[in-house]
Amino acid sequence: MAHHKSAKKRIRVSETKRLRNKAALSKVNTLVKKVHSTENKSDAEKILKETVSAIDKTVSKGRMHKNTAARKKSSLTKFVNSLKD
């Protein structure tokens, strides 16, 4: 257990950040699953736009590496483009 005041605060702050990061990444993963579960191309494109936005937001906050985000976006875009109208 921490004894210094600053160490106690660091524990509180890191836990808050951990939960916030976990929620953001969970949201991205949920949206990715939602894109993969759609069979209609027009619906998938709408969800893709929302997903890409969420991915970019997590990258800008430093919660996801930019190359990971690029890989996810590329994969999703390929999937949506492969769908039939």
Jmol script that loads the backbone (N, CA, C; Angstrom):
load data "model"
ATOM      1  N   MET A   1       0.845  -1.190   0.000  1.00  0.00           N
ATOM      2  CA  MET A   1       0.000   0.000   0.000  1.00  0.00           C
ATOM      3  C   MET A   1       0.878   1.237   0.000  1.00  0.00           C
ATOM      4  N   ALA A   2       0.423   2.241  -0.722  1.00  0.00           N
ATOM      5  CA  ALA A   2       1.187   3.482  -0.822  1.00  0.00           C
ATOM      6  C   ALA A   2       1.144   4.251   0.501  1.00  0.00           C
ATOM      7  N   HIS A   3       2.251   4.931   0.798  1.00  0.00           N
ATOM      8  CA  HIS A   3       2.319   5.704   2.037  1.00  0.00           C
ATOM      9  C   HIS A   3       2.342   7.206   1.760  1.00  0.00           C
ATOM     10  N   HIS A   4       2.885   7.591   0.624  1.00  0.00           N
ATOM     11  CA  HIS A   4       2.974   9.019   0.311  1.00  0.00           C
ATOM     12  C   HIS A   4       1.680   9.508  -0.319  1.00  0.00           C
ATOM     13  N   LYS A   5       1.405  10.760  -0.060  1.00  0.00           N
ATOM     14  CA  LYS A   5       0.176  11.370  -0.569  1.00  0.00           C
ATOM     15  C   LYS A   5       0.126  11.323  -2.091  1.00  0.00           C
ATOM     16  N   SER A   6       1.251  11.622  -2.715  1.00  0.00           N
ATOM     17  CA  SER A   6       1.294  11.640  -4.185  1.00  0.00           C
ATOM     18  C   SER A   6       1.109  10.235  -4.765  1.00  0.00           C
ATOM     19  N   ALA A   7       1.616   9.223  -4.072  1.00  0.00           N
ATOM     20  CA  ALA A   7       1.462   7.850  -4.538  1.00  0.00           C
ATOM     21  C   ALA A   7       0.009   7.406  -4.433  1.00  0.00           C
ATOM     22  N   LYS A   8      -0.668   7.839  -3.382  1.00  0.00           N
ATOM     23  CA  LYS A   8      -2.090   7.521  -3.231  1.00  0.00           C
ATOM     24  C   LYS A   8      -2.910   8.166  -4.342  1.00  0.00           C
ATOM     25  N   LYS A   9      -2.570   9.409  -4.648  1.00  0.00           N
ATOM     26  CA  LYS A   9      -3.274  10.096  -5.733  1.00  0.00           C
ATOM     27  C   LYS A   9      -2.998   9.405  -7.064  1.00  0.00           C
ATOM     28  N   ARG A  10      -1.770   8.997  -7.279  1.00  0.00           N
ATOM     29  CA  ARG A  10      -1.401   8.323  -8.530  1.00  0.00           C
ATOM     30  C   ARG A  10      -2.216   7.043  -8.712  1.00  0.00           C
ATOM     31  N   ILE A  11      -2.458   6.328  -7.626  1.00  0.00           N
ATOM     32  CA  ILE A  11      -3.273   5.111  -7.689  1.00  0.00           C
ATOM     33  C   ILE A  11      -4.691   5.458  -8.128  1.00  0.00           C
ATOM     34  N   ARG A  12      -5.255   6.520  -7.532  1.00  0.00           N
ATOM     35  CA  ARG A  12      -6.621   6.932  -7.893  1.00  0.00           C
ATOM     36  C   ARG A  12      -6.699   7.369  -9.347  1.00  0.00           C
ATOM     37  N   VAL A  13      -5.750   8.172  -9.772  1.00  0.00           N
ATOM     38  CA  VAL A  13      -5.765   8.713 -11.132  1.00  0.00           C
ATOM     39  C   VAL A  13      -5.577   7.600 -12.161  1.00  0.00           C
ATOM     40  N   SER A  14      -4.654   6.686 -11.895  1.00  0.00           N
ATOM     41  CA  SER A  14      -4.398   5.614 -12.859  1.00  0.00           C
ATOM     42  C   SER A  14      -5.602   4.685 -12.986  1.00  0.00           C
ATOM     43  N   GLU A  15      -6.325   4.466 -11.902  1.00  0.00           N
ATOM     44  CA  GLU A  15      -7.530   3.624 -11.962  1.00  0.00           C
ATOM     45  C   GLU A  15      -8.614   4.306 -12.805  1.00  0.00           C
ATOM     46  N   THR A  16      -8.770   5.603 -12.625  1.00  0.00           N
ATOM     47  CA  THR A  16      -9.746   6.359 -13.416  1.00  0.00           C
ATOM     48  C   THR A  16      -9.404   6.283 -14.898  1.00  0.00           C
ATOM     49  N   LYS A  17      -8.122   6.485 -15.209  1.00  0.00           N
ATOM     50  CA  LYS A  17      -7.688   6.430 -16.609  1.00  0.00           C
ATOM     51  C   LYS A  17      -7.854   5.037 -17.193  1.00  0.00           C
ATOM     52  N   ARG A  18      -7.564   4.006 -16.395  1.00  0.00           N
ATOM     53  CA  ARG A  18      -7.704   2.631 -16.857  1.00  0.00           C
ATOM     54  C   ARG A  18      -9.146   2.342 -17.250  1.00  0.00           C
ATOM     55  N   LEU A  19     -10.081   2.776 -16.423  1.00  0.00           N
ATOM     56  CA  LEU A  19     -11.496   2.538 -16.716  1.00  0.00           C
ATOM     57  C   LEU A  19     -11.953   3.314 -17.941  1.00  0.00           C
ATOM     58  N   ARG A  20     -11.453   4.545 -18.079  1.00  0.00           N
ATOM     59  CA  ARG A  20     -11.823   5.369 -19.223  1.00  0.00           C
ATOM     60  C   ARG A  20     -11.275   4.770 -20.516  1.00  0.00           C
ATOM     61  N   ASN A  21     -10.020   4.300 -20.476  1.00  0.00           N
ATOM     62  CA  ASN A  21      -9.407   3.667 -21.653  1.00  0.00           C
ATOM     63  C   ASN A  21     -10.146   2.384 -22.013  1.00  0.00           C
ATOM     64  N   LYS A  22     -10.484   1.597 -20.995  1.00  0.00           N
ATOM     65  CA  LYS A  22     -11.182   0.336 -21.218  1.00  0.00           C
ATOM     66  C   LYS A  22     -12.542   0.580 -21.868  1.00  0.00           C
ATOM     67  N   ALA A  23     -13.252   1.595 -21.414  1.00  0.00           N
ATOM     68  CA  ALA A  23     -14.573   1.912 -21.974  1.00  0.00           C
ATOM     69  C   ALA A  23     -14.455   2.339 -23.438  1.00  0.00           C
ATOM     70  N   ALA A  24     -13.454   3.154 -23.733  1.00  0.00           N
ATOM     71  CA  ALA A  24     -13.278   3.631 -25.102  1.00  0.00           C
ATOM     72  C   ALA A  24     -12.937   2.486 -26.044  1.00  0.00           C
ATOM     73  N   LEU A  25     -12.032   1.608 -25.633  1.00  0.00           N
ATOM     74  CA  LEU A  25     -11.642   0.474 -26.475  1.00  0.00           C
ATOM     75  C   LEU A  25     -12.785  -0.527 -26.614  1.00  0.00           C
ATOM     76  N   SER A  26     -13.567  -0.668 -25.566  1.00  0.00           N
ATOM     77  CA  SER A  26     -14.719  -1.564 -25.610  1.00  0.00           C
ATOM     78  C   SER A  26     -15.745  -1.040 -26.612  1.00  0.00           C
ATOM     79  N   LYS A  27     -15.931   0.270 -26.637  1.00  0.00           N
ATOM     80  CA  LYS A  27     -16.869   0.880 -27.582  1.00  0.00           C
ATOM     81  C   LYS A  27     -16.416   0.621 -29.018  1.00  0.00           C
ATOM     82  N   VAL A  28     -15.127   0.772 -29.268  1.00  0.00           N
ATOM     83  CA  VAL A  28     -14.591   0.529 -30.606  1.00  0.00           C
ATOM     84  C   VAL A  28     -14.823  -0.927 -31.008  1.00  0.00           C
ATOM     85  N   ASN A  29     -14.520  -1.852 -30.099  1.00  0.00           N
ATOM     86  CA  ASN A  29     -14.697  -3.271 -30.416  1.00  0.00           C
ATOM     87  C   ASN A  29     -16.158  -3.617 -30.674  1.00  0.00           C
ATOM     88  N   THR A  30     -17.070  -2.997 -29.935  1.00  0.00           N
ATOM     89  CA  THR A  30     -18.493  -3.223 -30.142  1.00  0.00           C
ATOM     90  C   THR A  30     -18.916  -2.728 -31.522  1.00  0.00           C
ATOM     91  N   LEU A  31     -18.431  -1.548 -31.896  1.00  0.00           N
ATOM     92  CA  LEU A  31     -18.772  -0.993 -33.211  1.00  0.00           C
ATOM     93  C   LEU A  31     -18.200  -1.851 -34.340  1.00  0.00           C
ATOM     94  N   VAL A  32     -16.985  -2.378 -34.143  1.00  0.00           N
ATOM     95  CA  VAL A  32     -16.370  -3.247 -35.153  1.00  0.00           C
ATOM     96  C   VAL A  32     -17.227  -4.498 -35.350  1.00  0.00           C
ATOM     97  N   LYS A  33     -17.689  -5.082 -34.247  1.00  0.00           N
ATOM     98  CA  LYS A  33     -18.553  -6.254 -34.334  1.00  0.00           C
ATOM     99  C   LYS A  33     -19.862  -5.922 -35.032  1.00  0.00           C
ATOM    100  N   LYS A  34     -20.358  -4.714 -34.766  1.00  0.00           N
ATOM    101  CA  LYS A  34     -21.615  -4.295 -35.385  1.00  0.00           C
ATOM    102  C   LYS A  34     -21.459  -4.173 -36.903  1.00  0.00           C
ATOM    103  N   VAL A  35     -20.321  -3.652 -37.348  1.00  0.00           N
ATOM    104  CA  VAL A  35     -20.063  -3.547 -38.788  1.00  0.00           C
ATOM    105  C   VAL A  35     -20.012  -4.938 -39.406  1.00  0.00           C
ATOM    106  N   HIS A  36     -19.306  -5.866 -38.768  1.00  0.00           N
ATOM    107  CA  HIS A  36     -19.160  -7.218 -39.310  1.00  0.00           C
ATOM    108  C   HIS A  36     -20.475  -7.999 -39.307  1.00  0.00           C
ATOM    109  N   SER A  37     -21.397  -7.626 -38.438  1.00  0.00           N
ATOM    110  CA  SER A  37     -22.658  -8.366 -38.355  1.00  0.00           C
ATOM    111  C   SER A  37     -23.699  -7.870 -39.363  1.00  0.00           C
ATOM    112  N   THR A  38     -23.470  -6.706 -39.972  1.00  0.00           N
ATOM    113  CA  THR A  38     -24.447  -6.195 -40.938  1.00  0.00           C
ATOM    114  C   THR A  38     -24.222  -6.840 -42.300  1.00  0.00           C
ATOM    115  N   GLU A  39     -25.326  -7.066 -42.986  1.00  0.00           N
ATOM    116  CA  GLU A  39     -25.263  -7.682 -44.314  1.00  0.00           C
ATOM    117  C   GLU A  39     -25.645  -6.700 -45.406  1.00  0.00           C
ATOM    118  N   ASN A  40     -26.293  -5.610 -45.015  1.00  0.00           N
ATOM    119  CA  ASN A  40     -26.708  -4.594 -45.975  1.00  0.00           C
ATOM    120  C   ASN A  40     -25.594  -3.550 -46.117  1.00  0.00           C
ATOM    121  N   LYS A  41     -25.193  -3.278 -47.340  1.00  0.00           N
ATOM    122  CA  LYS A  41     -24.053  -2.388 -47.564  1.00  0.00           C
ATOM    123  C   LYS A  41     -24.323  -0.957 -47.106  1.00  0.00           C
ATOM    124  N   SER A  42     -25.522  -0.449 -47.350  1.00  0.00           N
ATOM    125  CA  SER A  42     -25.813   0.939 -46.963  1.00  0.00           C
ATOM    126  C   SER A  42     -25.804   1.107 -45.441  1.00  0.00           C
ATOM    127  N   ASP A  43     -26.346   0.121 -44.727  1.00  0.00           N
ATOM    128  CA  ASP A  43     -26.308   0.174 -43.262  1.00  0.00           C
ATOM    129  C   ASP A  43     -24.869   0.065 -42.757  1.00  0.00           C
ATOM    130  N   ALA A  44     -24.112  -0.814 -43.377  1.00  0.00           N
ATOM    131  CA  ALA A  44     -22.723  -1.017 -42.967  1.00  0.00           C
ATOM    132  C   ALA A  44     -21.902   0.259 -43.173  1.00  0.00           C
ATOM    133  N   GLU A  45     -22.177   0.987 -44.243  1.00  0.00           N
ATOM    134  CA  GLU A  45     -21.444   2.231 -44.501  1.00  0.00           C
ATOM    135  C   GLU A  45     -21.728   3.275 -43.427  1.00  0.00           C
ATOM    136  N   LYS A  46     -22.973   3.334 -42.975  1.00  0.00           N
ATOM    137  CA  LYS A  46     -23.322   4.284 -41.902  1.00  0.00           C
ATOM    138  C   LYS A  46     -22.592   3.924 -40.615  1.00  0.00           C
ATOM    139  N   ILE A  47     -22.607   2.641 -40.282  1.00  0.00           N
ATOM    140  CA  ILE A  47     -21.946   2.194 -39.054  1.00  0.00           C
ATOM    141  C   ILE A  47     -20.433   2.340 -39.187  1.00  0.00           C
ATOM    142  N   LEU A  48     -19.910   2.112 -40.399  1.00  0.00           N
ATOM    143  CA  LEU A  48     -18.472   2.263 -40.642  1.00  0.00           C
ATOM    144  C   LEU A  48     -18.026   3.695 -40.349  1.00  0.00           C
ATOM    145  N   LYS A  49     -18.817   4.658 -40.799  1.00  0.00           N
ATOM    146  CA  LYS A  49     -18.479   6.060 -40.576  1.00  0.00           C
ATOM    147  C   LYS A  49     -18.385   6.354 -39.073  1.00  0.00           C
ATOM    148  N   GLU A  50     -19.337   5.847 -38.306  1.00  0.00           N
ATOM    149  CA  GLU A  50     -19.338   6.031 -36.855  1.00  0.00           C
ATOM    150  C   GLU A  50     -18.143   5.326 -36.213  1.00  0.00           C
ATOM    151  N   THR A  51     -17.835   4.145 -36.714  1.00  0.00           N
ATOM    152  CA  THR A  51     -16.730   3.361 -36.174  1.00  0.00           C
ATOM    153  C   THR A  51     -15.385   4.040 -36.432  1.00  0.00           C
ATOM    154  N   VAL A  52     -15.195   4.511 -37.651  1.00  0.00           N
ATOM    155  CA  VAL A  52     -13.939   5.195 -37.997  1.00  0.00           C
ATOM    156  C   VAL A  52     -13.766   6.435 -37.131  1.00  0.00           C
ATOM    157  N   SER A  53     -14.859   7.144 -36.896  1.00  0.00           N
ATOM    158  CA  SER A  53     -14.804   8.327 -36.046  1.00  0.00           C
ATOM    159  C   SER A  53     -14.375   7.954 -34.626  1.00  0.00           C
ATOM    160  N   ALA A  54     -14.947   6.883 -34.097  1.00  0.00           N
ATOM    161  CA  ALA A  54     -14.597   6.438 -32.746  1.00  0.00           C
ATOM    162  C   ALA A  54     -13.139   5.990 -32.679  1.00  0.00           C
ATOM    163  N   ILE A  55     -12.682   5.299 -33.715  1.00  0.00           N
ATOM    164  CA  ILE A  55     -11.288   4.848 -33.759  1.00  0.00           C
ATOM    165  C   ILE A  55     -10.342   6.047 -33.774  1.00  0.00           C
ATOM    166  N   ASP A  56     -10.645   7.039 -34.620  1.00  0.00           N
ATOM    167  CA  ASP A  56      -9.803   8.227 -34.698  1.00  0.00           C
ATOM    168  C   ASP A  56      -9.769   8.980 -33.370  1.00  0.00           C
ATOM    169  N   LYS A  57     -10.897   8.996 -32.693  1.00  0.00           N
ATOM    170  CA  LYS A  57     -10.960   9.678 -31.404  1.00  0.00           C
ATOM    171  C   LYS A  57     -10.089   8.973 -30.373  1.00  0.00           C
ATOM    172  N   THR A  58     -10.108   7.642 -30.368  1.00  0.00           N
ATOM    173  CA  THR A  58      -9.278   6.915 -29.408  1.00  0.00           C
ATOM    174  C   THR A  58      -7.796   7.112 -29.694  1.00  0.00           C
ATOM    175  N   VAL A  59      -7.449   7.219 -30.972  1.00  0.00           N
ATOM    176  CA  VAL A  59      -6.044   7.465 -31.332  1.00  0.00           C
ATOM    177  C   VAL A  59      -5.618   8.849 -30.870  1.00  0.00           C
ATOM    178  N   SER A  60      -6.473   9.843 -31.085  1.00  0.00           N
ATOM    179  CA  SER A  60      -6.112  11.213 -30.713  1.00  0.00           C
ATOM    180  C   SER A  60      -5.945  11.360 -29.204  1.00  0.00           C
ATOM    181  N   LYS A  61      -6.651  10.534 -28.438  1.00  0.00           N
ATOM    182  CA  LYS A  61      -6.535  10.569 -26.980  1.00  0.00           C
ATOM    183  C   LYS A  61      -5.366   9.714 -26.480  1.00  0.00           C
ATOM    184  N   GLY A  62      -4.723   8.973 -27.404  1.00  0.00           N
ATOM    185  CA  GLY A  62      -3.588   8.146 -27.019  1.00  0.00           C
ATOM    186  C   GLY A  62      -3.984   6.802 -26.441  1.00  0.00           C
ATOM    187  N   ARG A  63      -5.192   6.365 -26.697  1.00  0.00           N
ATOM    188  CA  ARG A  63      -5.667   5.091 -26.147  1.00  0.00           C
ATOM    189  C   ARG A  63      -5.398   3.926 -27.073  1.00  0.00           C
ATOM    190  N   MET A  64      -5.084   4.215 -28.325  1.00  0.00           N
ATOM    191  CA  MET A  64      -4.809   3.174 -29.307  1.00  0.00           C
ATOM    192  C   MET A  64      -3.667   3.659 -30.198  1.00  0.00           C
ATOM    193  N   HIS A  65      -2.808   2.750 -30.609  1.00  0.00           N
ATOM    194  CA  HIS A  65      -1.699   3.112 -31.488  1.00  0.00           C
ATOM    195  C   HIS A  65      -2.236   3.411 -32.882  1.00  0.00           C
ATOM    196  N   LYS A  66      -1.614   4.367 -33.565  1.00  0.00           N
ATOM    197  CA  LYS A  66      -2.129   4.790 -34.867  1.00  0.00           C
ATOM    198  C   LYS A  66      -2.076   3.682 -35.916  1.00  0.00           C
ATOM    199  N   ASN A  67      -1.077   2.807 -35.839  1.00  0.00           N
ATOM    200  CA  ASN A  67      -0.996   1.713 -36.810  1.00  0.00           C
ATOM    201  C   ASN A  67      -2.086   0.669 -36.567  1.00  0.00           C
ATOM    202  N   THR A  68      -2.415   0.442 -35.318  1.00  0.00           N
ATOM    203  CA  THR A  68      -3.509  -0.468 -34.983  1.00  0.00           C
ATOM    204  C   THR A  68      -4.805   0.088 -35.535  1.00  0.00           C
ATOM    205  N   ALA A  69      -5.002   1.386 -35.365  1.00  0.00           N
ATOM    206  CA  ALA A  69      -6.209   2.034 -35.869  1.00  0.00           C
ATOM    207  C   ALA A  69      -6.278   1.949 -37.391  1.00  0.00           C
ATOM    208  N   ALA A  70      -5.158   2.184 -38.058  1.00  0.00           N
ATOM    209  CA  ALA A  70      -5.117   2.126 -39.517  1.00  0.00           C
ATOM    210  C   ALA A  70      -5.444   0.722 -40.005  1.00  0.00           C
ATOM    211  N   ARG A  71      -4.922  -0.275 -39.307  1.00  0.00           N
ATOM    212  CA  ARG A  71      -5.192  -1.663 -39.680  1.00  0.00           C
ATOM    213  C   ARG A  71      -6.671  -1.999 -39.523  1.00  0.00           C
ATOM    214  N   LYS A  72      -7.274  -1.561 -38.422  1.00  0.00           N
ATOM    215  CA  LYS A  72      -8.699  -1.814 -38.187  1.00  0.00           C
ATOM    216  C   LYS A  72      -9.549  -1.120 -39.244  1.00  0.00           C
ATOM    217  N   LYS A  73      -9.248   0.136 -39.526  1.00  0.00           N
ATOM    218  CA  LYS A  73     -10.029   0.896 -40.508  1.00  0.00           C
ATOM    219  C   LYS A  73      -9.907   0.275 -41.889  1.00  0.00           C
ATOM    220  N   SER A  74      -8.719  -0.145 -42.259  1.00  0.00           N
ATOM    221  CA  SER A  74      -8.496  -0.765 -43.559  1.00  0.00           C
ATOM    222  C   SER A  74      -9.285  -2.055 -43.683  1.00  0.00           C
ATOM    223  N   SER A  75      -9.218  -2.868 -42.657  1.00  0.00           N
ATOM    224  CA  SER A  75      -9.925  -4.143 -42.653  1.00  0.00           C
ATOM    225  C   SER A  75     -11.435  -3.942 -42.758  1.00  0.00           C
ATOM    226  N   LEU A  76     -11.954  -2.985 -42.000  1.00  0.00           N
ATOM    227  CA  LEU A  76     -13.394  -2.708 -42.033  1.00  0.00           C
ATOM    228  C   LEU A  76     -13.833  -2.176 -43.395  1.00  0.00           C
ATOM    229  N   THR A  77     -13.027  -1.301 -43.961  1.00  0.00           N
ATOM    230  CA  THR A  77     -13.364  -0.726 -45.266  1.00  0.00           C
ATOM    231  C   THR A  77     -13.382  -1.808 -46.339  1.00  0.00           C
ATOM    232  N   LYS A  78     -12.400  -2.713 -46.295  1.00  0.00           N
ATOM    233  CA  LYS A  78     -12.382  -3.831 -47.244  1.00  0.00           C
ATOM    234  C   LYS A  78     -13.637  -4.679 -47.100  1.00  0.00           C
ATOM    235  N   PHE A  79     -14.023  -4.928 -45.855  1.00  0.00           N
ATOM    236  CA  PHE A  79     -15.207  -5.755 -45.607  1.00  0.00           C
ATOM    237  C   PHE A  79     -16.453  -5.073 -46.161  1.00  0.00           C
ATOM    238  N   VAL A  80     -16.624  -3.804 -45.882  1.00  0.00           N
ATOM    239  CA  VAL A  80     -17.820  -3.081 -46.357  1.00  0.00           C
ATOM    240  C   VAL A  80     -17.845  -3.017 -47.869  1.00  0.00           C
ATOM    241  N   ASN A  81     -16.690  -2.819 -48.492  1.00  0.00           N
ATOM    242  CA  ASN A  81     -16.639  -2.752 -49.953  1.00  0.00           C
ATOM    243  C   ASN A  81     -16.953  -4.106 -50.595  1.00  0.00           C
ATOM    244  N   SER A  82     -16.731  -5.172 -49.863  1.00  0.00           N
ATOM    245  CA  SER A  82     -16.990  -6.499 -50.415  1.00  0.00           C
ATOM    246  C   SER A  82     -18.472  -6.895 -50.335  1.00  0.00           C
ATOM    247  N   LEU A  83     -19.250  -6.129 -49.560  1.00  0.00           N
ATOM    248  CA  LEU A  83     -20.674  -6.451 -49.410  1.00  0.00           C
ATOM    249  C   LEU A  83     -21.436  -6.138 -50.707  1.00  0.00           C
ATOM    250  N   LYS A  84     -22.501  -6.892 -50.908  1.00  0.00           N
ATOM    251  CA  LYS A  84     -23.379  -6.642 -52.056  1.00  0.00           C
ATOM    252  C   LYS A  84     -24.440  -5.618 -51.667  1.00  0.00           C
ATOM    253  N   ASP A  85     -24.948  -4.892 -52.646  1.00  0.00           N
ATOM    254  CA  ASP A  85     -25.973  -3.881 -52.380  1.00  0.00           C
ATOM    255  C   ASP A  85     -27.280  -4.476 -52.032  1.00  0.00           C
TER     256      ASP A  85
END
end "model"
wireframe off; spacefill off
backbone 0.3
color backbone group
